[in-house]
Every structure is written in C-alpha cells, then in structure tokens.
Amino acid sequence: MKLNAQFNDLKGQSVFITGGGSGIGAWLTEGFVAQGAKVAFVQRSDATELCDRLEAEYGNRPLFIACDITNVDALLAAIREARAAHGPITVLVNNAASDNRHSLHEYSVEDWDRAININLRPHFFTAQEVARDMRDAGHGSIINFSSISYMMGNEGYPAYVASKSAITGLTRGLARELGKDNIRVNAVMPGWVLTDRQKELWVTDEALKAHIDRQCLKEEIAPLDIVEPTLFLASSASRMMTSQALVVDGGVVFTG
C-alpha cells in the first residue's frame, strides 16, 4: 500500500474495525497495520489470507475475529477479545454495511430489521463498549462510515439510505455526549467507491460515466482514496475535529 502520509501517533494504538476483512474494510485494516497500529477486526467470512499477507508484508499481524455484527452479544465479545489482546481500544471504525438493492414494496419487516441491524445498530453498541476505554485513556476517536447516498436522495435501497442518514445524526449526538471526555466522533461519507463488489454487481459503463460527470474531479474513486482520510480522523492530526461529516466523493455533494 502506497500512502502519501504517515500518522506516527497511530503506532501502537489499539484499533477495532467492523467489516475489516473485505471491500473498503480490508483497505482500512491494511492502512492501520501499515501505521504500526494493533488492529483487530470482525468479519463474517474467513479473512485468514488477508492476515497472512499483512503479516508477511508489514510484520504486523491483525487479529481477525469471526463475527456476525447483527449479534450484538457476539460483537461486544469480539471487542473484549480485542481489548484483551491489544489493550484498551482508542480507535473505533464502524465500517461494516450492506447496500443490497430493494424497492419499497418488496421489503418485509424482517428485511427492514436486518438492514438496520447491520447498518446502524452496531455503531451505537460498539461506541457504548469502547467509550470506557477511551475515557480512561484520556482520548479516543470513533469513525462512523456513512454515505453520500442520502445526501443525493438515491433510490433503489431506501433502508440503506435511511440508516446512513441516521449514522450522521448518531455521530453528532455522540460527539456532543462524549466530547467532555476528549473522545472525538466523526463520520466519513464516501462517494461511489469502486470496490470489487460494486464492479461485480452494479457498475456499468453508462452509470459510471454519468456519475463521474457529476463529480468535480473526473476520476474513479478507489478504496485507497478512503484510507488516508480515515487515518487522519483517527490521528491527533485532526484533534480539534469532531461532530463532522468528511465527504470523500470527488465533489458530487457540497457542504458548508
């Protein structure tokens, strides 16, 4: 991984990432490993191969814990396992999500609950669990992955759009509540990041061209483009940033 910046204060920090074994999450795991952080991550699918590669390349093996994040008890147990292995957690990255497409009329109550239980509920309970570590340490950074999907008013996955909007609200509420303990809470708002999953399921030449035409920067957004903004929010380089939504979308939506 070729990074343009080094965040030296991340070395040795205990980092916990949800969905850190595939897609953007795997890139985030590698980014923190490359900084010398002690990284633990949860993933449903086996991520041993990723851990083997990172250990060989960086001499720093992340801790992979198999977990379905819809099971809150299992998720909290994974955080405690990470704490036991790496020490109190000072950086939390809530990355895991499911953007499966669906319409309004085909969705059941069970479908809705599952979407929320993947895309929103874990963000609350992971923050609840790690806040004590961060308070005791005197600092901490929680980074919640949202999306520009709700800012664009996208159709085709309303449960996902609703949950991503709620993540921004949760981020701001937690930033206010936890700020007195020097815990920062920010959101990352990726644009259309071309992961393998996106390419396999939804990217077409026509759709991609139309989207890039909307961007100020006329380039595809790669997973690597999300890594350094996340490292920045985790680092003390952003020490006075909290309650913010950091948009990384090539200039599709505008804030301020």
Residue, then its C-alpha position, 0 to 999 in steps of 0.5 A: m500500500k502506497l500512502n502519501a502520509q504517515f500518522n506516527d501517533l497511530k503506532g501502537q494504538s489499539v484499533f477495532i474495525t467492523g467489516g475489516g476483512s473485505g471491500i473498503g474494510a480490508w483497505l482500512t485494516e491494511g492502512f492501520v497495520a501499515q501505521g504500526a497500529k494493533v488492529a483487530f477486526v470482525q468479519r463474517s467470512d474467513a479473512t485468514e489470507l488477508c492476515d497472512r499477507l499483512e503479516a508477511e508484508y508489514g510484520n504486523r499481524p491483525l487479529f481477525i475475529a469471526c463475527d456476525i455484527t447483527n449479534v450484538d452479544a457476539l460483537l461486544a465479545a469480539i471487542r473484549e477479545a480485542r481489548a484483551a489482546h491489544g489493550p484498551i481500544t482508542v480507535l473505533v471504525n464502524n465500517a461494516a454495511s450492506d447496500n443490497r438493492h430493494s424497492l419499497h414494496e418488496y421489503s418485509v419487516e424482517d428485511w427492514d430489521r436486518a438492514i438496520n441491524i447491520n447498518l446502524r445498530p452496531h455503531f451505537f453498541t460498539a461506541q457504548e463498549v469502547a467509550r470506557d476505554m477511551r475515557d480512561a485513556g484520556h482520548g479516543s476517536i470513533i469513525n462512523f462510515s456513512s454515505i453520500s447516498y442520502m445526501m443525493g436522495n438515491e433510490g433503489y435501497p431506501a433502508y440503506v439510505a435511511s440508516k446512513s442518514a441516521i449514522t450522521g445524526l448518531t455521530r453528532g449526538l455522540a460527539r456532543e455526549l462524549g466530547k467532555d471526555n476528549i473522545r472525538v466522533n466523526a463520520v466519513m461519507p464516501g462517494w461511489v467507491l469502486t470496490d470489487r463488489q460494486k464492479e461485480l454487481w452494479v457498475t456499468d459503463e453508462a452509470l459510471k460515466a454519468h456519475i463521474d460527470r457529476q463529480c468535480l474531479k473526473e476520476e474513479i474513486a478507489p478504496l485507497d482514496i478512503v484510507e488516508p482520510t480515515l487515518f487522519l480522523a483517527s490521528s491527533a492530526s485532526r484533534m480539534m475535529t469532531s461532530q463532522a461529516l468528511v465527504v470523500d466523493g470527488g465533489v458530487v455533494f457540497t457542504g458548508 
